[in-house]
């Protein structure tokens, strides 16, 4: 890849990373606000507003997350010598666990938060162990 294409890809990757991080923070801190914002635009367009709870929208995001972690686990199975897949999978499950424990403490002590924190935390630890067992390439 020539330097011009490499530079474009690096810039766009940084823009996407910042965009995804920003949207993720908004989803985390203001989920009802996201739905409310789109509902204010929907009405003038003649579209039905989404339910204020917005759980259906967040189900889409949850299913997409599960697709990605499934793809990472499958890639780990297909390419067990590649150290990238377990590292990414451990990151995904680790942050899911951390956020679940945080919500258990800060929001409400719901069993689903605690269960997800424990299960995803255990998966993250398991995958880190798998990662550490993969020989480093020279």
Secondary structure, DSSP 8 states (H G I E B T S, - for coil): --HHHHHHHHHHHHHHHHHHHHHHHHHHH-HHHHHHHHHHHHHHTT-----TT-HHHHHHHHHHHHHHHHHHHHHHHHTTT-HHHHHHHHHHHHHHHHHHHHHHHHT---HHHHHHHHHHHHHHHHHHHHHHHS----
